[in-house]
């Protein structure tokens, strides 16, 4: 019975998306190997293919040694030495040893090919994950810097304009107070040098709560999600854009 490897199905051991399938005497051989079937006794299946390949190679070396001993016994028998029952049993297993060696020699290159392919896949996945982490970190840094930038634009003049109406947006006193509170909570310029670390940590917590739109109170009666919605409105009405010009509604007078 031939030995083969199947990526899509199997009955021996699974490695992520891949499954190694052994049949025939080779499967019986590996089934009896504790290091191949019991992770607690030498082979962590999760680490997988490279270490399993080492088990295969070790088994092949052991079979080669066994074959050498059998051939030596055969030479002794030809030389007239009488072999005992254990030695005769060992000599009789030569065909079994040869069959296993042949199957393992076929199996190992295929197994290593799968191992190499999986290693390439792991590297690709690692690169993708690293790229995602970098993008997420860049987005986070950009969000923090943009928040600080827009807060710096909330001058007293701008807030007074918002109370009377700017670009179609009018804020209440409560909403302007909300902006003032957020500005105060994210301003570490007045912190003493000894307190700068804790102050920056507090500022970071407030900005991240705002960016993540947390359903958590920033201050009494005001949640970060409420503040985020308020900033959405500020951006929708181009409050931070000094060059914005509101569109003029044109009326078609030819119809009159």
C-alpha positions as CSV (number, residue, x, y, z in Angstrom):
1,X,0.0,0.0,0.0
2,X,1.6,3.3,-1.0
3,X,2.2,6.2,1.4
4,X,0.9,9.6,0.3
5,X,0.3,13.1,1.6
6,X,-3.1,14.8,1.1
7,X,-3.5,18.5,1.8
8,X,-7.3,18.4,1.7
9,X,-8.0,15.4,3.9
10,X,-6.3,13.0,6.3
11,X,-6.5,10.7,9.3
12,X,-3.3,11.3,11.2
13,X,-2.4,14.8,12.1
14,X,-3.6,18.3,11.2
15,X,-1.5,21.4,10.9
16,X,-3.6,24.5,10.4
17,X,-4.9,24.4,6.8
18,X,-2.9,21.3,6.0
19,X,-3.5,17.7,6.9
20,X,-0.9,14.9,6.7
21,X,-2.4,11.6,5.8
22,X,-0.4,8.3,6.1
23,X,-1.6,4.9,5.0
24,X,-0.3,1.4,5.0
25,X,2.7,0.2,7.0
26,X,4.1,3.7,7.2
27,X,1.0,4.9,9.0
28,X,1.2,1.9,11.4
29,X,4.8,2.8,12.1
30,X,4.1,6.4,12.9
31,X,1.1,5.4,15.0
32,X,3.4,3.5,17.3
33,X,5.7,6.4,17.7
34,X,4.9,8.4,20.9
35,X,6.8,11.5,19.6
36,X,4.6,11.6,16.5
37,X,1.2,11.0,18.1
38,X,1.5,12.4,21.6
39,X,2.4,16.1,21.9
40,X,3.2,15.6,25.6
41,X,6.0,13.2,24.6
42,X,8.1,15.1,22.3
43,X,6.2,16.7,19.3
44,X,4.1,19.8,19.6
45,X,1.6,19.4,16.8
46,X,1.0,23.1,16.8
47,X,4.6,23.7,15.9
48,X,4.1,21.2,13.2
49,X,5.9,20.3,10.1
50,X,9.6,21.0,10.7
51,X,9.7,19.0,13.9
52,X,7.6,16.3,12.4
53,X,10.1,16.1,9.5
54,X,12.8,15.6,12.0
55,X,10.9,12.6,13.4
56,X,10.6,11.1,9.9
57,X,14.3,11.5,9.3
58,X,15.2,10.0,12.7
59,X,12.9,7.0,11.9
60,X,14.7,6.6,8.5
61,X,18.1,6.6,10.2
62,X,16.9,4.0,12.7
63,X,15.6,1.8,9.9
64,X,18.9,2.2,8.0
65,X,20.8,1.0,11.1
66,X,18.4,-1.9,11.5
67,X,18.8,-2.8,7.9
68,X,22.6,-2.8,8.3
69,X,22.4,-5.1,11.3
70,X,20.1,-7.5,9.3
71,X,22.5,-7.6,6.4
72,X,25.3,-8.3,8.8
73,X,23.3,-11.2,10.2
74,X,22.6,-12.5,6.7
75,X,26.4,-12.5,6.0
76,X,26.9,-14.4,9.2
77,X,24.3,-16.9,8.2
78,X,25.9,-17.4,4.8
79,X,29.2,-17.9,6.6
80,X,27.7,-20.9,8.4
81,X,26.8,-19.3,11.7
82,X,23.6,-20.6,13.3
83,X,21.3,-17.8,14.2
84,X,19.0,-17.8,17.3
85,X,15.2,-17.3,17.0
86,X,15.4,-13.5,17.7
87,X,18.0,-13.1,15.0
88,X,16.0,-15.2,12.5
89,X,12.9,-13.0,13.3
90,X,15.0,-9.9,12.6
91,X,16.3,-11.3,9.3
92,X,12.7,-12.2,8.3
93,X,11.8,-8.5,8.7
94,X,14.1,-7.3,6.0
95,X,11.3,-6.9,3.5
96,X,9.3,-4.9,6.0
97,X,12.3,-2.6,6.7
98,X,12.9,-2.1,3.0
99,X,9.2,-1.3,2.3
100,X,9.1,1.3,5.1
101,X,12.4,2.9,3.9
102,X,11.0,3.1,0.4
103,X,7.8,4.7,1.5
104,X,9.5,7.2,3.8
105,X,11.9,8.3,1.0
106,X,8.9,9.0,-1.1
107,X,7.0,10.7,1.7
108,X,9.8,13.0,3.0
109,X,10.3,15.3,-0.1
110,X,6.5,15.8,-0.4
111,X,6.3,16.6,3.3
112,X,9.1,19.1,3.1
113,X,7.5,20.7,0.0
114,X,4.3,21.2,2.1
115,X,6.5,22.5,5.0
116,X,8.2,25.0,2.7
117,X,4.8,26.2,1.3
118,X,3.4,26.6,4.7
119,X,6.5,28.6,5.8
120,X,5.9,30.9,2.9
121,X,2.3,31.3,3.8
122,X,3.2,32.1,7.4
123,X,5.6,34.8,6.3
124,X,2.9,36.3,4.1
125,X,0.4,36.2,6.9
126,X,3.0,37.8,9.3
127,X,3.7,40.5,6.8
128,X,0.0,41.2,6.3
129,X,-0.5,41.3,10.1
130,X,2.5,43.7,10.5
131,X,1.1,45.9,7.8
132,X,-2.3,46.0,9.5
133,X,-0.7,46.8,12.8
134,X,1.3,49.6,11.3
135,X,-1.8,51.0,9.5
136,X,-3.8,50.9,12.7
137,X,-1.0,52.6,14.7
138,X,-0.6,55.3,12.0
139,X,-4.4,55.8,12.0
140,X,-4.3,56.1,15.8
141,X,-1.4,58.6,15.8
142,X,-3.1,60.6,13.0
143,X,-6.3,60.7,15.1
144,X,-4.5,62.0,18.2
145,X,-2.7,64.7,16.2
146,X,-5.7,65.8,14.3
147,X,-7.7,66.0,17.6
148,X,-5.1,68.2,19.2
149,X,-5.0,70.3,16.0
150,X,-8.7,70.9,15.9
151,X,-8.8,71.7,19.6
152,X,-6.2,74.4,19.0
153,X,-8.5,76.0,16.5
154,X,-11.3,76.5,19.0
155,X,-10.6,80.1,19.7
156,X,-12.8,82.3,21.7
157,X,-13.8,84.1,18.5
158,X,-14.8,80.9,16.8
159,X,-16.9,79.7,19.8
160,X,-18.7,83.1,19.9
161,X,-19.5,82.6,16.2
162,X,-20.8,79.1,16.8
163,X,-23.2,80.5,19.5
164,X,-24.7,83.0,17.0
165,X,-24.5,80.6,14.0
166,X,-21.7,79.7,11.6
167,X,-22.0,77.9,8.2
168,X,-25.5,77.0,9.1
169,X,-24.6,75.5,12.6
170,X,-25.6,77.1,15.9
171,X,-24.4,75.6,19.2
172,X,-25.9,75.9,22.6
173,X,-24.1,77.2,25.7
174,X,-24.0,73.6,26.9
175,X,-22.4,72.3,23.8
176,X,-19.7,75.1,23.8
177,X,-19.1,74.2,27.5
178,X,-18.6,70.6,26.4
179,X,-15.9,71.7,24.0
180,X,-14.2,73.8,26.7
181,X,-14.2,70.9,29.1
182,X,-12.6,68.6,26.5
183,X,-10.0,71.2,25.7
184,X,-9.1,71.6,29.4
185,X,-8.9,67.8,29.9
186,X,-6.5,67.4,27.0
187,X,-4.3,70.3,27.9
188,X,-1.1,69.3,29.7
189,X,0.8,72.6,29.2
190,X,0.2,73.7,32.8
191,X,1.3,70.4,34.4
192,X,4.3,70.5,36.7
193,X,7.4,68.7,35.5
194,X,7.1,66.0,38.2
195,X,3.5,65.3,37.1
196,X,4.0,65.4,33.3
197,X,3.9,61.6,32.8
198,X,0.6,61.2,34.6
199,X,-0.8,64.3,32.9
200,X,0.0,63.0,29.4
201,X,-1.4,59.6,30.3
202,X,-4.7,61.3,31.4
203,X,-4.7,63.3,28.2
204,X,-4.1,60.2,26.1
205,X,-7.0,58.4,27.8
206,X,-9.4,61.3,27.0
207,X,-8.4,61.6,23.4
208,X,-8.6,57.8,22.8
209,X,-12.0,57.7,24.5
210,X,-13.1,60.4,22.1
211,X,-11.6,58.7,19.0
212,X,-13.1,55.3,20.0
213,X,-16.5,57.0,20.7
214,X,-16.7,55.2,24.0
215,X,-20.1,55.1,25.7
216,X,-18.4,56.3,28.9
217,X,-18.6,59.6,30.7
218,X,-15.9,62.2,29.9
219,X,-17.3,64.4,32.6
220,X,-20.6,64.6,34.5
221,X,-23.5,64.1,32.1
222,X,-21.3,64.1,29.0
223,X,-20.1,60.9,27.2
224,X,-17.2,60.6,24.7
225,X,-19.7,59.4,22.1
226,X,-21.7,62.7,22.6
227,X,-18.5,64.7,22.1
228,X,-17.7,62.7,18.9
229,X,-21.1,63.4,17.5
230,X,-20.6,67.1,18.2
231,X,-17.3,67.1,16.4
232,X,-19.1,65.3,13.5
233,X,-21.4,68.3,13.2
234,X,-18.5,70.7,13.4
235,X,-16.8,69.0,10.5
236,X,-20.0,68.6,8.5
237,X,-20.4,72.4,8.6
238,X,-16.7,73.1,7.8
239,X,-16.2,75.0,11.0
240,X,-12.5,74.4,11.0
241,X,-12.0,75.4,7.4
242,X,-11.2,79.2,7.3
243,X,-11.4,79.2,3.5
244,X,-14.9,77.5,3.2
245,X,-17.5,79.5,1.4
246,X,-21.1,78.5,1.8
247,X,-22.8,77.7,-1.5
248,X,-25.2,80.4,-2.7
249,X,-28.6,79.3,-3.7
250,X,-29.4,80.4,-7.2
251,X,-33.0,81.2,-8.1
252,X,-34.1,80.9,-11.7
253,X,-35.9,84.2,-12.3
254,X,-36.8,83.3,-15.9
255,X,-39.8,81.3,-14.8
256,X,-41.4,84.5,-13.4
